[in-house]
Amino acid sequence: MKWLLRILSFIVILVVLALAIGYSIPAHHKLTRTIDLKQTPDAVFAALADV
């Protein structure tokens, strides 16, 4: 009977640990990139607009 209690305790500890880790991870993230171009804004816009 003790081994059953130990197994259930271990499972409960794993579930609590998984919930704690899940709540500590941010729900949303934002990735941004920047680049410096030598071209003028008009040239960049023309290249991007010409699909």
Protein Blocks (a to p, Z undefined) as FASTA:
>chain_A
ZZmmmmmmmmmmmmmmmmmmmmmpcfbdcdddddddfbdfklmmmmmmmZZ
